[in-house]
Amino acid sequence: MLIKINVGAEPSSPEESGGDIRINIVPETLTISLQARKTLDGKIMILDHLLIDIVLDTKEKKIVSFPKDSLSEEIYAIQDAYFKHLQDEGIIIPESVMAGNVYGSLEAYYPEPSEEGISAAQVVLLSTKKFIDQQNPQLEAQEFIENEIEDHLIEPMPEDSTELGEVPQEPRKGSVTTQQIRRYLSGYGYY
């Protein structure tokens, strides 16, 4: 909410003639940007998150999250964190969180707002944007680290690798000799 304060201004009405400070409260317009699509039946698909897709059904007042690729413990933890975020914000009905009819999906219902002029869909979209903005930097950093480790293993630095023949051969290497290896049947006295 934007508050505009004019100091030393002339009063514009007879009621304001008592002081030098006039406060006008101007409602602020909040704009968010999401990578979203609208389906033929009016559902809003939010595709910004790196690991899950979120579908907002404005007719049934339902939010459904789907894994992008395959279900794993990490995906379920992110879905659970998303619905806990919505629950902490007071947006969903906590007892409505359940598994969806599609494998790996979670869903919850949100109530109709009690105050006039508030769009429940806009509140859900705003809270979803907050959640995505919190999650994506961490997930991008994790993906970068995994790619760096993979690149390091596939193409190691020259100081971390040796060329063929650089390490001299010896007739016997290591601490386990061939006489100490137990064969399958020799341990039971069959040999």
Order of alpha helices (4+ residues) and beta strands (2+ residues): beta-beta-beta-beta-beta-beta-alpha-beta-beta-alpha
